[in-house]
């Protein structure tokens, strides 16, 4: 049975009843919960080994550094190879890497050097798995259902954020780092198992003659450069990522200023994740009723207004409510951007284009951590809120002035 026949047959089916989508989505959900679990344990293990917060940050940053090194060549290879096989092997590799940390902890033989090396290995596998999933996602649903599928993917993000950190903290406190890394390792194996049973081809139609790698990279760069709206949307997303990367730290600082306990700080993020889940459920319906420019302007204005409320969050309950509202607006933005990207990017270069856009996003993510820390250190929380609120307002104005958006239909 051909992919087009399967997709046309599934168009009227709920996404929850579509086998291949659910295999990709559920594996992703389990894996992300595992990542959140080990994400709590990793800095605690590094601190126990070294007592250095700088070392903890450096180990955590390895994945981002590896992504920068691998992103563009991995994008080329994702467009050349069988994406399903790549994702299965990459998840198995990540699972073995995380399992080796659990094993070393069990035998009390883990060193910080091992953590650097294993994090780099796991990060390399992650690049291929992440780009492979991104490139394969449009293959398992029809274009008509992609906005709803993208919203449901966002739900997985927030469920992982809701479940993973408290579970990781509980496991670490109850049984130490071994069990947390074992759970993450197991989650990768479950994801690989789930992807293995997808029964439609996820790869591109192989051209009769392949170009040299550097020519294929150049082809993707030239194509991307001649897409002014896609470039603008990528920069717009990078601006939002700068803010969202540092939001975690900003919320912790604000909560501490109101004398919140560690437990309540965790509850603030859980409530925020709940807002994100609610936003994911309604974003697909809202997306179908408005044009692209209307959606982006609405989300950006709403984000600006909600974020500005942090300046008057006089207690931790208000802080939790504002965080839930802010997270609730994110899925609609993500659905709008990803739907346009799927529509405009040719499948045969989806991996390469994704590697280019994600390089920009990753740079914005790192810059967001850096600038937030400096703003909080030297200007304080109120000025930090003001700077980021101004940035959101400027993004809104830039979107309003963009001429390419006015002529674009979803």
C-alpha positions as CSV (number, residue, x, y, z in Angstrom):
1,X,0.0,0.0,0.0
2,X,1.5,3.4,-1.0
3,X,2.1,6.2,1.5
4,X,-0.3,8.5,-0.4
5,X,-3.1,5.9,-0.2
6,X,-2.4,5.3,3.5
7,X,-2.5,9.1,4.2
8,X,-5.7,9.7,2.2
9,X,-7.3,6.8,4.1
10,X,-6.3,8.3,7.4
11,X,-7.4,11.9,6.7
12,X,-10.7,11.5,8.4
13,X,-9.2,9.4,11.3
14,X,-8.4,10.9,14.7
15,X,-4.6,11.3,15.1
16,X,-5.0,9.0,18.2
17,X,-6.1,6.2,15.8
18,X,-3.3,6.6,13.2
19,X,-0.8,3.9,13.9
20,X,2.4,5.4,12.4
21,X,1.8,8.8,13.9
22,X,1.2,7.3,17.3
23,X,4.3,5.2,17.1
24,X,6.4,8.2,16.3
25,X,4.6,10.4,18.8
26,X,4.6,8.0,21.7
27,X,8.2,7.0,21.3
28,X,9.1,10.7,21.3
29,X,7.1,11.3,24.5
30,X,8.7,8.4,26.4
31,X,12.2,9.5,25.2
32,X,11.6,13.1,26.3
33,X,10.4,12.1,29.7
34,X,13.6,10.1,30.1
35,X,15.7,13.1,29.0
36,X,14.0,15.3,31.6
37,X,14.6,12.6,34.3
38,X,18.3,12.5,33.6
39,X,18.4,16.2,33.1
40,X,17.7,16.6,36.8
41,X,20.2,13.9,37.8
42,X,23.2,15.0,35.6
43,X,24.1,18.3,37.3
44,X,23.5,16.6,40.7
45,X,26.0,13.8,39.8
46,X,28.5,16.3,38.5
47,X,28.2,18.4,41.6
48,X,28.7,15.3,43.8
49,X,31.8,14.4,41.8
50,X,33.4,17.8,41.5
51,X,31.6,20.3,43.7
52,X,31.8,22.7,40.8
53,X,28.7,24.4,39.2
54,X,30.9,25.5,36.3
55,X,31.7,21.8,35.6
56,X,28.0,21.0,35.8
57,X,27.2,23.7,33.3
58,X,30.0,22.6,31.0
59,X,28.9,19.0,30.9
60,X,25.3,20.0,30.2
61,X,26.5,22.3,27.4
62,X,28.3,19.5,25.5
63,X,25.1,18.4,23.7
64,X,24.7,21.9,22.2
65,X,28.3,22.1,21.2
66,X,28.1,18.7,19.5
67,X,25.0,19.8,17.7
68,X,26.8,22.8,16.2
69,X,29.6,20.5,14.9
70,X,27.3,17.8,13.5
71,X,24.2,19.7,12.3
72,X,25.0,20.5,8.7
73,X,26.7,17.2,7.7
74,X,24.0,15.3,9.6
75,X,21.4,17.2,7.6
76,X,23.0,16.1,4.4
77,X,23.2,12.5,5.5
78,X,19.6,12.5,6.8
79,X,18.5,13.4,3.2
80,X,20.6,10.6,1.8
81,X,20.0,7.7,4.2
82,X,16.9,5.8,5.3
83,X,15.5,8.0,8.0
84,X,13.8,5.2,9.9
85,X,17.0,3.2,10.2
86,X,18.9,6.3,11.2
87,X,16.5,7.1,14.0
88,X,16.5,3.5,15.3
89,X,20.3,3.3,15.4
90,X,20.6,6.8,16.9
91,X,18.2,6.0,19.7
92,X,19.9,2.7,20.4
93,X,23.3,4.6,20.5
94,X,21.9,7.2,22.9
95,X,20.4,4.4,25.1
96,X,23.7,2.6,25.3
97,X,25.5,5.9,26.2
98,X,23.1,6.7,29.0
99,X,23.2,3.0,30.1
100,X,27.0,3.2,30.4
101,X,26.6,6.1,32.9
102,X,24.1,4.1,34.9
103,X,26.5,1.1,34.9
104,X,29.5,3.2,36.0
105,X,27.5,4.7,38.8
106,X,26.4,1.2,39.9
107,X,30.0,0.2,40.2
108,X,31.2,3.5,41.7
109,X,33.6,4.1,38.9
110,X,32.3,7.2,37.1
111,X,34.6,10.1,36.6
112,X,33.8,13.6,35.2
113,X,36.0,12.9,32.2
114,X,33.8,9.9,31.3
115,X,30.8,12.2,31.6
116,X,32.3,14.6,29.1
117,X,33.0,11.9,26.6
118,X,29.7,10.0,27.0
119,X,27.8,13.3,26.8
120,X,29.6,14.1,23.5
121,X,28.8,10.6,22.2
122,X,25.1,10.8,23.2
123,X,24.9,14.3,21.8
124,X,26.2,13.0,18.4
125,X,23.5,10.4,18.3
126,X,20.9,12.9,19.4
127,X,21.7,15.2,16.4
128,X,20.8,12.4,13.9
129,X,17.7,11.3,15.9
130,X,16.4,14.8,16.2
131,X,16.9,15.8,12.6
132,X,15.5,12.4,11.4
133,X,12.4,12.9,13.5
134,X,11.9,16.4,12.2
135,X,12.3,15.4,8.6
136,X,10.1,12.3,9.0
137,X,7.2,13.9,10.9
138,X,5.4,15.2,7.7
139,X,5.6,11.7,6.3
140,X,3.3,10.1,8.8
141,X,0.4,12.6,8.5
142,X,-1.3,14.4,5.7
143,X,-0.7,18.1,5.1
144,X,-4.3,18.8,6.2
145,X,-3.7,17.2,9.6
146,X,-0.2,18.5,10.1
147,X,-1.3,21.5,12.3
148,X,-3.1,19.2,14.6
149,X,-0.2,16.8,14.6
150,X,2.2,19.6,15.4
151,X,0.0,20.7,18.3
152,X,-0.1,17.1,19.6
153,X,3.7,17.0,19.4
154,X,3.8,20.1,21.5
155,X,1.6,18.3,24.0
156,X,4.3,15.7,24.4
157,X,6.9,18.4,25.2
158,X,4.8,19.8,28.0
159,X,3.8,16.3,29.4
160,X,7.5,15.5,29.5
161,X,8.2,18.8,31.3
162,X,5.3,18.1,33.7
163,X,6.3,14.5,34.6
164,X,10.1,14.3,34.0
165,X,11.7,16.8,36.5
166,X,9.7,15.7,39.6
167,X,10.1,12.1,38.7
168,X,13.9,12.6,38.2
169,X,14.2,14.3,41.5
170,X,12.2,11.6,43.3
171,X,14.2,8.8,41.7
172,X,17.5,10.5,42.5
173,X,16.5,11.1,46.1
174,X,15.2,7.6,46.5
175,X,17.8,5.5,44.7
176,X,20.6,7.8,43.5
177,X,21.8,8.7,40.0
178,X,21.9,5.1,38.8
179,X,18.2,4.7,38.5
180,X,17.7,8.0,36.8
181,X,20.1,7.3,34.0
182,X,18.8,3.7,33.7
183,X,15.3,5.2,33.1
184,X,16.7,7.5,30.4
185,X,18.5,4.7,28.8
186,X,15.4,2.5,28.8
187,X,13.3,5.4,27.3
188,X,15.7,5.5,24.3
189,X,15.3,1.8,23.7
190,X,11.5,2.1,23.8
191,X,11.7,4.9,21.3
192,X,13.8,2.8,18.9
193,X,11.4,-0.1,19.3
194,X,8.4,2.2,18.6
195,X,10.0,3.7,15.4
196,X,11.0,0.2,14.2
197,X,7.4,-0.7,13.7
198,X,6.4,2.3,11.5
199,X,5.3,0.7,8.3
200,X,5.6,3.4,5.7
201,X,8.8,4.7,4.1
202,X,10.2,7.8,5.8
203,X,13.1,8.5,3.4
204,X,13.2,10.7,0.3
205,X,13.1,9.5,-3.3
206,X,16.8,9.0,-4.0
207,X,18.0,11.0,-7.0
208,X,19.6,9.1,-9.9
209,X,22.8,10.9,-9.3
210,X,24.1,12.2,-6.0
211,X,26.1,15.4,-5.8
212,X,29.2,15.9,-3.6
213,X,28.4,16.7,0.0
214,X,29.6,20.3,-0.2
215,X,27.5,20.8,-3.3
216,X,24.4,19.5,-1.5
217,X,25.2,21.8,1.5
218,X,25.6,24.8,-0.9
219,X,22.3,23.9,-2.6
220,X,20.4,24.0,0.7
221,X,22.1,27.3,1.7
222,X,21.2,28.9,-1.7
223,X,17.6,27.7,-1.5
224,X,17.2,28.9,2.1
225,X,18.7,32.3,1.2
226,X,16.1,32.7,-1.6
227,X,13.3,32.2,0.9
228,X,13.0,35.7,2.6
229,X,9.9,34.8,4.6
230,X,11.4,31.5,5.9
231,X,14.5,33.4,6.9
232,X,12.5,36.1,8.7
233,X,10.5,33.4,10.5
234,X,13.7,31.7,11.6
235,X,15.0,34.9,13.0
236,X,11.7,35.6,14.7
237,X,11.8,32.2,16.3
238,X,15.4,32.8,17.4
239,X,14.2,35.9,19.2
240,X,11.6,34.0,21.1
241,X,14.2,31.3,21.9
242,X,16.5,33.9,23.5
243,X,13.7,34.7,25.9
244,X,12.4,31.2,26.5
245,X,16.0,29.9,27.2
246,X,16.5,32.3,30.0
247,X,12.9,32.2,31.3
248,X,13.7,29.2,33.5
249,X,16.3,31.1,35.3
250,X,14.2,34.3,35.6
251,X,11.3,32.4,37.1
252,X,13.6,30.8,39.7
253,X,15.0,34.2,40.7
254,X,11.6,35.8,40.9
255,X,10.3,32.9,43.0
256,X,13.3,33.1,45.3
257,X,12.7,36.8,45.8
258,X,9.2,35.8,47.1
259,X,10.9,33.2,49.4
260,X,9.5,30.2,47.5
261,X,10.6,26.7,48.5
262,X,12.3,24.3,46.1
263,X,9.1,22.3,46.1
264,X,6.9,25.3,45.1
265,X,9.4,26.3,42.4
266,X,8.9,22.9,40.9
267,X,5.2,23.3,41.2
268,X,5.4,26.6,39.3
269,X,7.0,24.8,36.3
270,X,4.5,22.0,36.6
271,X,1.6,24.5,36.4
272,X,3.3,26.2,33.4
273,X,3.5,22.8,31.7
274,X,-0.2,22.4,32.3
275,X,-0.8,25.7,30.6
276,X,1.3,24.4,27.6
277,X,-0.7,21.2,27.4
278,X,-4.0,23.2,27.4
279,X,-2.6,25.5,24.7
280,X,-1.6,22.5,22.6
281,X,-5.2,21.1,22.7
282,X,-6.7,24.3,21.4
283,X,-4.0,25.7,19.0
284,X,-4.9,23.5,16.0
285,X,-8.5,24.7,16.1
286,X,-7.5,28.4,16.4
287,X,-4.9,27.9,13.6
288,X,-7.5,26.8,11.1
289,X,-9.6,30.0,11.5
290,X,-7.0,32.7,10.9
291,X,-4.4,33.7,8.4
292,X,-0.7,33.3,9.1
293,X,0.0,37.0,9.8
294,X,-3.0,37.3,12.1
295,X,-1.9,34.3,14.1
296,X,1.7,35.5,14.5
297,X,0.7,39.0,15.5
298,X,-1.9,37.7,17.9
299,X,0.6,35.3,19.6
300,X,3.4,37.9,19.7
301,X,1.1,40.6,21.2
302,X,-0.3,38.2,23.7
303,X,3.2,37.0,24.7
304,X,4.3,40.6,25.2
305,X,1.3,41.5,27.4
306,X,1.5,38.3,29.5
307,X,5.3,38.5,29.9
308,X,5.0,42.1,31.1
309,X,2.8,40.9,34.0
310,X,5.9,39.3,35.5
311,X,6.8,42.9,36.6
312,X,3.8,43.0,38.9
313,X,3.9,39.3,40.1
314,X,3.6,40.2,43.8
315,X,3.5,36.6,45.0
316,X,4.3,33.1,43.9
317,X,0.7,32.2,43.0
318,X,0.6,35.0,40.5
319,X,4.0,33.9,39.2
320,X,2.6,30.4,38.6
321,X,-0.5,31.7,36.8
322,X,1.5,34.1,34.6
323,X,3.8,31.2,33.7
324,X,0.9,29.0,32.7
325,X,-0.6,31.7,30.5
326,X,2.8,32.4,28.8
327,X,3.4,28.7,28.1
328,X,-0.2,28.3,26.8
329,X,0.5,30.8,24.0
330,X,3.6,28.9,22.7
331,X,2.0,26.0,21.0
332,X,0.0,28.2,18.6
333,X,3.2,29.9,17.5
334,X,4.9,26.6,17.0
335,X,2.1,25.2,15.0
336,X,2.0,28.2,12.7
337,X,5.7,28.2,12.0
338,X,6.0,24.4,11.5
339,X,3.0,24.3,9.2
340,X,4.5,26.9,6.9
341,X,7.9,25.1,7.0
342,X,6.4,21.8,6.0
343,X,4.5,23.5,3.2
344,X,7.5,25.3,1.7
345,X,10.6,23.1,2.3
346,X,11.1,20.4,-0.4
347,X,11.2,16.9,1.2
348,X,14.5,16.0,-0.5
349,X,16.3,18.8,1.4
350,X,14.3,18.9,4.6
351,X,17.1,17.5,6.7
352,X,19.6,20.0,5.3
353,X,17.3,23.0,5.7
354,X,16.4,21.9,9.3
355,X,20.1,21.7,10.1
356,X,20.6,25.3,9.0
357,X,17.6,26.7,10.9
358,X,18.4,24.8,14.0
359,X,22.0,26.1,14.0
360,X,20.5,29.6,14.3
361,X,18.0,28.4,17.0
362,X,20.8,26.7,18.9
363,X,22.9,29.9,18.9
364,X,19.9,31.8,20.1
365,X,19.4,29.3,22.9
366,X,23.0,29.6,24.1
367,X,22.9,33.4,23.9
368,X,19.6,33.4,25.9
369,X,21.2,31.6,28.8
370,X,24.2,34.0,28.7
371,X,22.3,37.2,28.4
372,X,19.7,36.3,31.0
373,X,22.4,35.5,33.6
374,X,24.2,38.8,32.9
375,X,21.0,40.9,33.0
376,X,19.9,39.3,36.3
377,X,23.4,39.7,37.8
378,X,24.0,43.4,36.8
379,X,20.5,44.9,36.3
380,X,18.2,42.8,38.5
381,X,15.0,41.0,37.8
382,X,12.8,44.0,37.0
383,X,15.1,45.5,34.4
384,X,15.5,42.0,32.9
385,X,11.7,41.7,32.5
386,X,11.7,45.2,30.9
387,X,14.5,44.3,28.4
388,X,12.7,41.0,27.3
389,X,9.3,42.7,27.2
390,X,10.8,45.3,24.9
391,X,12.3,42.6,22.7
392,X,8.9,40.9,22.3
393,X,7.4,44.3,21.4
394,X,10.1,44.8,18.7
395,X,9.4,41.3,17.3
396,X,5.7,42.2,17.1
397,X,6.5,45.5,15.2
398,X,8.9,43.6,12.9
399,X,6.1,41.1,12.1
400,X,3.6,43.8,11.5
401,X,6.0,45.6,9.0
402,X,7.0,42.4,7.1
403,X,5.5,42.6,3.6
404,X,6.1,39.0,2.7
405,X,3.7,37.9,5.5
406,X,0.8,40.0,4.1
407,X,0.8,38.0,0.8
408,X,1.1,34.6,2.4
409,X,-1.7,32.2,2.9
410,X,-1.6,29.1,5.1
